[in-house]
Amino acid sequence: MVGLYTEILTGAGMTFEVTQAHRSAFAEDGIVKLAGAIDRVLFEELHSCWDWSVQHPGPIASGKPHGEEIFFVDNGNPDARPMYESLVSRSPFPQIAADLWQSSFVGFYAEEIFWKTGSAGDTHWHQDTVYSPWGGEHWCNFWIPLDAMSGEQSIRVVRGSHHGIMYDGYSFNSPDPTDPLWGDAGNFPRLPDISAELRRDPNSWDVKSFDVEPGDVVVLHSHCLHSGGGADAETLPERRNMVLRFFGDKSHYSEHLPSMEGMYDHKPIKAANGGVLKDGDPYRPAGVPNLIA
């Protein structure tokens, strides 16, 4: 499959320059497209990592990577971490994040893998920050397409929502895309049904997205309300992408989440300077190096 993209990905070892326009778009909108930020060599390695992740699902993978219709997601596979740490340490991504934020620290958080085929639907609207014990200005998702996609099929955000309300998460246990993750245990307003409201009135939410092709990166703030498009038998029979998350100077540990058993029962995180991270501490977990030092 990689060979199909060699005409698009013509460079190797190129340097991508972050401009003030990129910084302003990320700061104000919460999303920016970095066209052609990935050269052919890096793309091939990203593709190989994606393949490995599909073939070796982690403990919290969702869906099966086989069948006529696939909706597969894997996130933070501990067995995959050495591979992704090696990749990002040799990639331009940490320096790009540093330049976008003007940060002196960039740490790698985790990877996430998406694979949709057939008529697999959209990923429901959500914010990453209501699932994880962290926050701050310097968090971002490097959303990386392995296939060409339209703006409706790629990643969409509510423009500027990284400055706004933290809604409850989606439970993943109901066809209702607003079904609360935390409910009465938390102190979050219920998610609106953004997709339904957009169907009734396309101007009801200020949504930003981009047409993308292999070699592009879309960077979004992790607190943005965002949704990923689905596959389509006619126009996008296979939709593949990965996400690499990073954090910088202005990131902190946050105790905003209630206690819950299961995959969202967050354990104490060892701090780089000893002890464990506490509410408001800079997000500096033990064993996570500064990738631009």
Helices and strands as residue ranges (DSSP letters): G 2-5, H 20-29, E 31-34, H 40-55, E 71-75, H 81-90, H 93-101, E 106-117, G 128-130, E 134-136, E 139-145, E 155-158, G 161-163, G 183-185, H 194-200, E 207-209, E 217-220, E 226-228, E 238-248, E 251-253
